[in-house]
Amino acid sequence: MSEQSSISPEPTAFVFTDDNLKKAQALIDRYPSGRQAGATMPLLDLAQRQAGWVSRAAMDYIAGLLDVPPMRVYEVATFYTMYLLRPVGQHHVQVCTNLPCWLRGSDDVLRACQEVLGISPGETTSDHRFTVAEVECAGACVNAPMVQIGDDYFEDLDHASMKALLEALQRGERPKPGSRTGRQCSCPAGGPTTLKAVPVKGEV
Amino acid sequence: MPKLTIDGVEIEVEAGTTVLQACERLGIEIPRFCYHDRLSIAGNCRMCLVEVSPGPPKAQASCALPVADGMTVKTDSPMVRKARRGVMELLLINHPLDCPICDQGGECDLQDQAMAYGGDKSRYREEKRAVADKYLGPLIKTCMTRCIQCTRCVRFMTEVAGVPELGAVFRGEHMEITTYIGQALDSELSGNLVDLCPVGALTSRPYAFMARPWELHKTESIDVLDALGCAIRVDSRGGQVLRVLPRLHEEVNEEWISDKTRHACDGLRVGRLDTPYVRRGGTLRPASWAEAFAAVAEKLKTVKPEKIAVIAGDLADCEAMMALKDLTDDLKVVHRDCRQDGAFLDPNVPAAYRFNTTIAGIEMADALLLVGTNPRREAAVLNARIRKRWVTGALKVAAIGEKVNLTYPVAWLGTGPQTLKAIAEGRHPFGSVLKGAQRPMLILGQGALARSDGAAILGLSRVLAETSGMVREDWNGFNVLHTAAARVGGLMLGFVPGEGGRDGRAILDGAGKGEIGFVYLLNADEIDTGALGKAFVVYQGHHGDAGAKRADVILPGAAYTEKNALYVNTEGRVQSTQRAVFPPGEAREDWKIVRALSETLGRPLPYDSLEGVRARLVAVDPAFAAIAQGPAVAAWGIFGDPAVAIDAAPFAASITNFYGTDPISRASKTMAECVAEMNGRREHGGTGTYG
């Protein structure tokens, strides 16, 4: 059950790059002195963006920067699922399989991952380019089913469009995020259904 | 002050009191797991639910709810009963039904409260969760599947022990209590987690599967393994001490004890001297009491009184020291000392060797200077009290001595006496901090006094105390922290050199040179026994430790769990141990051995009962009459000599191995495991917030 045993390979040291150290300092400076612990979460995010995941060395390093016991950082990092405690591939494909996405065909999306990448949720391709993960609701139900890859949401997917998306990533392209059906944001799928006419003066 | 009504009874309490505390004041029991009155409020177990109006129409957690004027609280309404039964059902969902094989059984909060507030059967048919056990060191056995995540252990380590190594990682159903890095807890107070854990997740590893609580004979006693005299309960069965637990004593140990106090008790079962021994042909051979006494008496006939010396060690009780002092006085022996470490302590002024502020008094101090002491090792529970005061933000701590992690931040001013001299002479900025404080205090450790310039250190400390307003009518901030339970008692009853007598150091020196031909060691093991030269050595004590190895005659005595004996703690608090079990074999209570020896020598002491010895103690110092009444204020006086030249050498630690300070802990297997654990760990470097 304990996930700590699976944290490997564990780097022995972590330091921010000069750029990131400047950013980190700016983040720390947002908090009054004595309350630097408030910067724990943004610093963990910064570390994850730098290394791709959050190692124990990174947590210890952040604890040192903030002058808090390392345990306090471990607690935060393990509490939030979006901090990755294990290395992931270059593209972290997070497939939502929560109820609305599942009703709208997330099984097909997962199947597409399996067909294109040959891996199941929780696995990473041997070339370390893709990791597939099942996640709980990512808050885009109105465009279900969806996946999150890196920071981007790809929505209104089906089996074919998911396949196309992954193949584009395999070719090294950067597909445009958002709806695969072309609708803008969360507009009604088949065009507007209400407010089609300009209201007549006097009618409310 | 807000007035509220609890179960129809009106009560007025101070603002800021919680509903749970108000209920307790009325004697109403509120079930709880996470709430503990010495820890911060977490409010995460939800067991303490009560019905409160006005307020939302649902039960509220009373531990985290401050009282308000006009509140009406119901603690036993149908809504409350249903809510608590529901909480209990949720807690039990993942709690294994392994009470028959759980060491907490019989003293388990969950077990008791499930009986009182739970349902009669489970509706849960799904799989329970399982959690991997964690390694928290040789003292704590974990069974994390039983954990109900009350987080008392996390809060204790962070707040009281000051070693924030425990935490709750992951969340929801996956939440686990762990150190994350799988190392033993680097704390001298970790054993208290076992008492705090309301379930069987954290239990005592050395005591695992030893006994059930209802089989144990419980004796309320005091601890003698450091100089605090913590209140303990000794649990025994069949003549063996199986475990030691803390008792509540607000003025000394609150409800904590150190790991040594708690876990050294397995040392009481091994390495014991259970029969007298006499060295014949170079080998110690078992003998009868009569033979042993005869050997001592025969030797004494051939040695002149000026060549006889007696040393009392760290575990000697007051009765035995009194009897031995009277016997030596009768024999015209003047070489006598209870300061086996050679510490310069002035026996003439009680305030000069006491912790005058008192342990509870630390909670009023606002500036503290530690001189040559590491309270974390020397008195772990007292260190927690300093930390408790520091946490409030009102205490500034500075120290002179070896730099160590004391679990709170300390300004390290220097390492040796020259810094103390500079402060005492007003040449150091910290002097003004002390002068500006309302209640400044100073703690002088044995590391500063057990030196050749001890008189100067003591004198400089006195001058510093006097000049920085530490000694007043209403406050005495001058403190000596002892490491030995016997020391203050020995000084009080005058177990010190007589007219022209040698002190501890000079006795060893004389023995080495052949000027001392006979040495009587009463529980004295922490001396350099190799320096005793050709002297005839009589050892009276309970363990086959250093003193016994060197002895020519061994007189087996009783350990602190085997006698009713007085000890005086570092504050000057006179307390009595209680006999929990009998001494093994032929071993006897210590004062009785001295009494019997006096009979053999033809100089019987004028008392032959415990009451008699205690009456004699009271005659010497009336303070001995005040058993368990707390220390009286000690008179101030002139002591030490600030004019003596100081030695620039840094103060050395008086305790290098916390887990092996005395014959009992050195005999303990558990303590040996702790030493091995900590040695392995220290190689990895310091830990903790301020390490």
HADDOCK unambig.tbl for C-alpha pairs under 7 A between the chains (distance, minus, plus):
assign (segid A and resid 1 and name CA) (segid B and resid 131 and name CA) 5.93 0.50 0.50
assign (segid A and resid 1 and name CA) (segid B and resid 132 and name CA) 6.37 0.50 0.50
assign (segid A and resid 2 and name CA) (segid B and resid 131 and name CA) 6.99 0.50 0.50
assign (segid A and resid 2 and name CA) (segid B and resid 132 and name CA) 6.18 0.50 0.50
assign (segid A and resid 68 and name CA) (segid B and resid 689 and name CA) 6.70 0.50 0.50
assign (segid A and resid 69 and name CA) (segid B and resid 164 and name CA) 6.31 0.50 0.50
assign (segid A and resid 69 and name CA) (segid B and resid 688 and name CA) 6.64 0.50 0.50
assign (segid A and resid 69 and name CA) (segid B and resid 689 and name CA) 5.36 0.50 0.50
assign (segid A and resid 71 and name CA) (segid B and resid 164 and name CA) 6.91 0.50 0.50
assign (segid A and resid 71 and name CA) (segid B and resid 165 and name CA) 5.84 0.50 0.50
assign (segid A and resid 71 and name CA) (segid B and resid 166 and name CA) 6.69 0.50 0.50
assign (segid A and resid 71 and name CA) (segid B and resid 167 and name CA) 5.98 0.50 0.50
assign (segid A and resid 74 and name CA) (segid B and resid 169 and name CA) 6.75 0.50 0.50
assign (segid A and resid 75 and name CA) (segid B and resid 167 and name CA) 6.50 0.50 0.50
assign (segid A and resid 75 and name CA) (segid B and resid 168 and name CA) 5.99 0.50 0.50
assign (segid A and resid 75 and name CA) (segid B and resid 169 and name CA) 4.68 0.50 0.50
assign (segid A and resid 75 and name CA) (segid B and resid 170 and name CA) 6.91 0.50 0.50
assign (segid A and resid 78 and name CA) (segid B and resid 169 and name CA) 5.57 0.50 0.50
assign (segid A and resid 78 and name CA) (segid B and resid 170 and name CA) 4.64 0.50 0.50
assign (segid A and resid 79 and name CA) (segid B and resid 169 and name CA) 6.33 0.50 0.50
assign (segid A and resid 79 and name CA) (segid B and resid 170 and name CA) 4.48 0.50 0.50
assign (segid A and resid 79 and name CA) (segid B and resid 171 and name CA) 5.32 0.50 0.50
